[in-house]
Amino acid sequence: MSLVPWGIWASSGGGGVPAFLSSAPLWLDASDSATITQSDGSVSQWNNKGTLENFVQDSGSLQPLTGSATINGLNAIQFSADIMGASTASDWAFLNNGETYFFAIVLRTPTDKFVNFATQSASAGVGAQFLLGNYYTFFRIFRGVGGSYINVDLGDGAVGTSAIIYSGLSDADSATASEKAQLRINDGSASTNSNNVSPSTSDPGYAFRIGLEDSDLLGDLGEVIIVSGEDATETNRQLVENYLNAKWSVF
Amino acid sequence: MHYSWESQEAFDLWHEGVMQALGIPHANKNLSSGRVDKKAQWTLSYTILNVTKDNILYAKVEDEIAQQFPDNLGEQYDYQFEFEI
């Protein structure tokens, strides 16, 4: 499959680039080399094709690699206990303040490891976290220490040589308590929220980052997308999943 | 691989040597154009010293760097990330 500049595919149900992605808060695309800044394959900056911040890492030993892994022949960013983060916590507060959003991630995770996307650690309270991999597949939003507003657990995720599309919808406003979040793997059946407490309105303690400080995360990332607000519908989540699957040939 | 040091000063002694050898800080190149992008994130350090709850000072060091710069390198540290469910 040849690389096609983003933004020129028509939005459709057939796997083209949905038009709303350019106004999404987060759209990281490892196949778009123009968005990657590197030195000898170590990535110091991964530009966000969405509206919020770029993701950066200024410490060489914590920079992931480009040019060393592919998914469906497309470049993937290879994480090996590395971390990339955005710097402004308030930008990402929408992930845990009750706003509706969905995420979709193309990821290949080797055995016994996982990849963590978070605005906060579990022990520190307010924040959001997507923990994807072998040990756990979680989508949750912390309300405070020891509690969570949304907590979806798919149990052990799939691992190995194949990439997976993880996607989840947080519908905080219009859904019932039991439907406030869904988490899917490769368009499988959805597991739904198991908690029902008031959402936090506080800022997360950390800005959004791929990998937490001190975490040991391994995995090849193809694309990371978060869509919020009016565009964050189940229909659009499916459109994004179709686009990602057509591009990365996941399932 | 992670390594631990007895003090910040001991870490700095090793890290400053690595920084100098690797030419850090340095700008980085756009993967598409191949040109240096001075506005993009520079590489400012080789690694970052972290502290555990037990006050152990440790940092991630890649294997090839550990082999190239063994002088003043700390002890291997078996860091285990513990995720809190």
Interface residues (C-beta under 8 A of the other chain):
Chain A: S33 A34 I36 T37 Q38 S39 S42 S44 Q45 N54 V56 Q57 D58 S59 G60 S61 L62 Q63 T66 G67 A81 F114 S121 A122 S123 L131 Y135 Y136 E213 D214 S215 D216
Chain B: L22 I24 H26 N28 K29 N30 L31 S32 S33 D37 A40 Q41 W42 T43 L44 S45 Y46 T47 I48 N50 A59 K60 V61 E62 I65 Y79 Q80 F81 F83 E84 I85
